[in-house]
Each structure stands twice: as C-alpha cells, then as structure tokens.
Amino acid sequence: MAETGITLRELDSRPVADLKGVGPAREKALSAVGVVSVLDLLGYYPRRYLDRSREATVAELTTGAEGMVLVRIERVSARRTRNGRSLVEVRCGDDTGRLRLTFFNQPWRERQLREGMQAVVFGKVDEYRGSLQMTSPVVDLIGDRTGRIVAVYPQSEAAGLHSWDVDALVGEALRRTMKVRGLSDPVPAEVRNRYRLVERSEAYRTIHRPEGMHEMLEARRRLVFDELLRIQLALVRRKVELERTATGISHAPAGGDADPVALFLERLAFDLTGAQRRVIDEITEDMICPVPMHRLLQGDVGSGKTVVAVACLLTAVRGGHQGALMAPTEVLAEQHYQGVEALLGGMTVEDPNNLLGHRPLKIDLLTNRTTAADRRRIAAELPAGQVDLLIGTHALIQEGVEFGSLGAVVIDEQHRFGVEQRAALRDRNREETVPDVLVMTATPIPRTAAMTVYGDLDVSVLDEQPPGRTPIETRWCEDEADVWPVVCSEVAEGRQAYVVCPLIDESETLDVSSAEATFGDLSDGSLSGLRVGLLHGRVGRAEKEETMRLFRSGALDVLVATTVIEVGVDVPNATVMVILDAARFGIAQLHQLRGRVGRGTQVSQCFLVGSVSTPDAEERLAALVRTTDGFELAEVDLDLRGEGTIMGERQKGRNDLRLASLRRDREWVEAARAEALAMVGDGSGMDDHPELADEVDLFLGEDESDYLLKS
C-alpha cells in the first residue's frame, strides 16, 4: 500500500469542491475556516468527542461544577432586558430532566437553536428558581448523528458551518480516499514499529470515526508524531545544509602563554561553575571546527552567561578575528560594555605589526547615542582590525559598519530581535565567511520547546548558580500595607528597593497600580522621608539616565518603575523587589524582575502583591513562591499557558501544530528529533525518503524553512 497509496500532496491538489455536497456556498464557508483542499478537510480534526456509551444525563449534572450533556431543544425565546441587552432563553433536556440555557448578547442563538435539534452543551451548572441552568455554555450542534462515539467539529456561525456539515463531508472524503488505494505511508516501517504507531490510513480514519476512545488516542499518537517529525526534519535538514555549504572560520585551539582566553579565566576573582566550564568547552570545540557555530545558550538569571560570552569572543580574537556582542537596548549594551571592560581591562593581544609584538585589547561601544566623531573613528578602525570587540545595539548592523574579519557574534536576549536583524549580523563578513553565532537568553525555555522553536540550534544550558549568589526569599501578600515596613527597614540598613507597577498612568478600565500614581502615593505616604525615584518608558532619555545613575550610586533609596527594569539593571545593593498587582504579569516576567535583586552578598526578598481572580494566576504566584529555578518555572509556564505563547510568531501558516502539544507530547518531540537526526544524517539522508521530504516542503515550504533557520 505504501507504494500505491494516495500521497498527501495528491490530497492537497484535490479541491474540496470535488466532494459531493460542496457547492459554491459551502466551498466559501469551508474556505473561511482554512479548508480549501481534501487534505485540509482531513486535517480539520474534531475538537472533542461525545462518548454516548458513557453519556452524562441532565439528572447527573452537579450544581457549581462544569458538565457536558446531550440534549434536545424544546423551546427558544428571545427578549430584551431592562438595560437593553439581548437575552435568548432555551428550554432543553433529555429523558432524565430539564435544563435551562441563557445567552446574553448572542441574538443569533435564536436562529441557531431550533426546536427538535440535538446539541451537546458544555458549561458551568447553577440553579435558577429551582431549575438547573447554564449561562452562555459552549454549544455543538450534532444533528441526528448516531454511533457510540460522535466527533464534534469546530463550528463557525459567521461562515454558517456546523459540526454535522463537516462530519458529512469528512465521511465522503474518507470513503473516496480509502475505498481503493488508501493513503501512502512514507514513515519507515521500522520507525512505526519502534513506537508502535498505527498506519497513516488507519490514523486518519479513526481520528474522525473511532469505534472507541482508545482508537482515537492511537490515531492521535500517530498524527502527532507526523506533525512533529515534519518540523524536526525541516530544522535538521536546513541546519545540515548550512553546515555543509557555508564557509566557516576554524579558530585556532588554545596554545602559548599569550592565549587571551586562558589569561581571562585565570584573572577572574572567582571559580567557574562546572556548568560554565562545560559550556565553554562545547563552544570552543564548535569554534575549532570549520563549520559555523549556531548555538543557543540558556542560562537563568545570574548563572554567569557574560563570562561564557566573553570567552567565546576572545576565542575569535585569539585567531586574529573580531567579536561582536549585540544587545536589545542601549541600557543593556552600555552595561555589557562596562562589564566587559572591567573584566578585560589591561589585557593585551598579539600583533605582529606592533614593535612590541602586542597591543592593548581594544573594546568599543556603538549605539544610537554614539557621537558622530566616535562613529567615524569606529568606521575607520573596524575594517582595519583595530577594534577587537564591538558591543552595541542594532546599530551594529546599520549601513557603513564593516568588520575586518568578524569571527564570533554573541546576541543577548535574542528573542527581542527580529529575524532579519539577527541574520544581518551573521552576514557581516566581506569575504563571505560566516562567523560563529552564540545567541543567549535569560528566559529559560522548556526542553521540548527549545527543540522545536530553536531546533536549528545546538543548545547549551547553564544550570548552576555561581557561588556567592544569595538566595531570594519570595512571598505573596494580598495587602501591600504589609510590605512597606520591610522596605523602610531595609533602607534603614543601607539597602535599596524596587517597586514595579504594570502601568504608567491610571487606567479607568483596569484596577491596577500605575507607576505615576504609586510614586505619588508612596512619596507622600508609606515611604515619605525616603528618597524615591520614578522610571518608566515615557521618561525622557536624559532623565532616565540620571535616575538610574542616582539609584546605582545610592542617592535614591527606592525606584518606582514599570518593566523597563526587567533586563539590564544591575544594582547589587538592591535587596527588595516589590511587584504590585503581580497577577497581571506572566511567570517569565516575574522571574526576570525578581532577578534584579539578590545580586549582592545580602539576603534579598521579593514580594508579589495583590489578589488573584483565576486558578492559573494563583498557580503562577504559588510557583514563584515555591522555587527560584527558572527551568522549573518554564515548565510550569508551558503547562499553564500552552505552547502558543512559546511558539510565538513561529506559529503561522499550515505548519501550525494542529494536534501536537509541546505541553502534552514532550516525549514525542524528543522521539521526532531523534528520528529526524537519523534520517537526515550527513545531509543525504532525505534522498532515501523523497515522499517525506516532499511532505516537509508541502507543509512548511521553502520560505518557512528559511524563517525557521533564521529565527
């Protein structure tokens, strides 16, 4: 069957209008939900299933809990409430009891729900005048379909598309597809056997027409694997292609007394962690090879990424090349510049053109604030190789910035840059060699997400904290009045504090603290007598710089700010972080903000202030209180929010994960990655799997593969 079956490419070439029952109106309705071909239709999976063998009844519904029941519509009425809102009331039920449904501001429900229809309703059950009621439940119309397992499809009222419409068309597509040839299955039999996966024809049939829930789960396993395998094949294939075709730089291994990397590490006033040593070794091994390095460095707040980055840049300098470090903001670029200068001050590099045989290591800073004179000087010295390390913002990729020989690029907080910006820095060399690239993030990424979103990168992880980092005690307080005495006490001991608010100005719609109002209230109230500063995105550049200078110097006791301080602010004397309306922030942001304290030798505290309104918000704050491990928090975040937020702009076009979930299918991500590596091998592996290669192109396309690689 594998040789003669219908391929997914063939299904994609067959318009859905070829199916019986699809006229112009139905074709337009299907197109509105992204179903254009027969392949799209078979990939329009049910969103839930009604197991009629275990069907709940109205009599079994519990007040205060969510429930799902199959009911028959008995009566529908509509009216206006006193305040002008539309109200649709539906009487329905089954053989065991009656149920009342109410819909506010959904007048179209009167047209949708007709007497005699069957519908699956899902919602929270409450009691109204002695009767069971659901307010604005989810409604799926299933017509008169029978069977033990009923598939319920996504519906579109706007397009006039109902679950039973889709069900009938899917049935027609399955009959015509499976009747003679069935589907081709390009996944090798040994791979299917290794993971006990059903054949593709069986998977597509039973995801839509399962005899039991176990069959549906087996179908889902197979189709999830297919989705993840395609993405991994695209990433690995493009990565191998880059490694085979790009001309990299082979950096010389360590040797001699003048090795700048060894000298730098010897000069450090502290011992490296085991994780730092391991990652530096991984990077060094990559850079010795002539293949361009493309590596992601994950490190929690304070894990010592800067030292690793400097070692990477000095490895390039050791071979007579240059290094560049690009940061997303001027504040962070300037902080990196100051930090790297402090680490490398007084260091020299070999220079055969110098009478002494060496010269001082030259570090420069380039941002939009760089003066015209310095910009001209850098433009002249950089191509001549007289600048060893250039640190800056996106100004590094502006026209007129040319390196002599760029050997290594470090991109910090890489998620803040656009795809094209990152690619442009990688293309800085005139001789068309590709520099080694290290992208860093302080926002830990779950392993499965890193393998999917950054699957074209090798991944290194700093999973140890350097000795001397003080633990941060995190507490959740509903009443902010409990916090200010602690702030005053710490200031009395000579320490400093941050107070972070979600908004700049007061909001009429959101009852959350604003930086402006909080600054005024605290200055005149709970923190009167203390020196309080204000910092947010609308503060002018000069004022912002002056405020940060005063806080760093200790001339301000408390800094009231928005999330502008999330990244790039390092004040070791700050020991208290107060985050107001903490439930408004995500886990990653809360963790980054907390990381602004605990940077000195004193024990630090973080207060998460405010009440919560949802279970997810409560779990977020509880997780922050429970652990300071960013990787554990990243997994919690994935569980709570799902992969959509992590995939970000990667989620586009047909390659969306329709069934696969990075949250639920962690083991399948790893399995797909392993199989993709085995198939692609040295770059010729996909020649043995032409149909799989064609599917990758079908679902992702050349442009999308390039996008994945660049991002």
DACORRA-V639173 format. One record per run of one state. SS is the DSSP state (h for helix, s for strand, l for the rest). FROM is the first residue (numbers start at 1). TO is the last residue. If there is no record, write none. Layout:
SS & FROM & TO
SS & FROM & TO
This chain:
l & 1 & 5
s & 6 & 6
l & 7 & 7
h & 8 & 13
l & 14 & 14
s & 15 & 15
h & 16 & 18
l & 19 & 23
h & 24 & 32
l & 33 & 36
s & 37 & 37
h & 38 & 42
l & 43 & 45
s & 46 & 51
h & 52 & 54
l & 55 & 57
h & 58 & 60
l & 61 & 65
s & 66 & 80
l & 81 & 85
s & 86 & 94
l & 95 & 96
s & 97 & 104
l & 105 & 108
h & 109 & 112
l & 113 & 117
s & 118 & 128
l & 129 & 130
s & 131 & 135
l & 136 & 137
s & 138 & 141
l & 142 & 148
s & 149 & 153
l & 154 & 155
s & 156 & 156
l & 157 & 160
s & 161 & 161
l & 162 & 162
h & 163 & 178
l & 179 & 182
s & 183 & 183
l & 184 & 188
h & 189 & 194
l & 195 & 199
h & 200 & 208
l & 209 & 212
h & 213 & 245
l & 246 & 259
h & 260 & 267
l & 268 & 273
h & 274 & 288
l & 289 & 293
s & 294 & 299
l & 300 & 304
h & 305 & 318
l & 319 & 321
s & 322 & 326
l & 327 & 329
h & 330 & 344
l & 345 & 347
s & 348 & 350
l & 351 & 357
s & 358 & 360
l & 361 & 362
s & 363 & 366
l & 367 & 371
h & 372 & 383
l & 384 & 388
s & 389 & 392
l & 393 & 393
h & 394 & 397
l & 398 & 405
s & 406 & 411
l & 412 & 413
h & 414 & 416
l & 417 & 418
h & 419 & 426
l & 427 & 435
s & 436 & 441
l & 442 & 446
h & 447 & 453
l & 454 & 457
s & 458 & 462
l & 463 & 471
s & 472 & 477
l & 478 & 480
h & 481 & 492
l & 493 & 495
s & 496 & 500
l & 501 & 502
s & 503 & 503
l & 504 & 513
s & 514 & 514
h & 515 & 524
l & 525 & 531
s & 532 & 535
l & 536 & 540
h & 541 & 553
l & 554 & 557
s & 558 & 561
l & 562 & 562
h & 563 & 565
l & 566 & 573
s & 574 & 579
l & 580 & 581
h & 582 & 584
l & 585 & 586
h & 587 & 594
l & 595 & 603
s & 604 & 609
l & 610 & 614
h & 615 & 626
l & 627 & 629
h & 630 & 641
l & 642 & 643
h & 644 & 650
l & 651 & 652
h & 653 & 655
l & 656 & 665
h & 666 & 680
l & 681 & 684
h & 685 & 688
l & 689 & 689
h & 690 & 699
l & 700 & 700
h & 701 & 710
l & 711 & 711
